[in-house]
Amino acid sequence: MACHRTDHQRHGARSRSRFLGPDRLAGIDWKVHPGSLAIDRLNLTGRIALHDAASRGTIELNDIAFSGDVRSLAGAVRGDGNFMLSGTRYPFRVSSGQTPDGSGTRIHFNIDPGTRALSADLDGVLSFEARAPRFEGALTLAAPAGPKSKNAGGEASPTPWRMSARIKADPAAAKLEQLEASYGPEETALKFVGLADIRFGAAPLLHAVLSARQLDADRFVAKDNDNGH
């Protein structure tokens, strides 16, 4: 906490200001640690633009609405909200807190299926090395099966898929280990395991090595044809 005191001259526009630190405010010794402060209810609205200097690309999260609580200004946050991305609204939940050794912040971020059937779950530790963010944890992306068409002329329902992996990422690249992926309904899904490397920047590159854990293409195609694909 601090106080900004300004003394104005009675005639004229000049003024002088002096910044009083917490140790001199009203003669009280104010010693406040960020970890001891909390906010019972926090409501935020706004917009976030993420700029990538290497690719010159921008991701904009618009019309953000968040409601939650801050248990510690050192990084303990919990709440939910929603945002707009490329014209689609995504509801989300987030929680965070410092790691036991204080070297990073543990984050759990979940996007629920909204108007678009896509869910995402990110759970891990965010840290900074030479002012560059680094994340290590688990990532899950999934798209559930859509509703079945009511008539033959209707659009076919989207094919469900799911991908999960351990992830290590920084602004330049991401490494996916223990990767598991499936495509199609559970009973006939094509299932793969492996690993992947992703390079960000002006020329993004994905390199993946996958092996089939369950691959019955004939059965998958037959089931797909039955669904009208």
Disulfide bonds with the S-S distance in Angstrom:
none
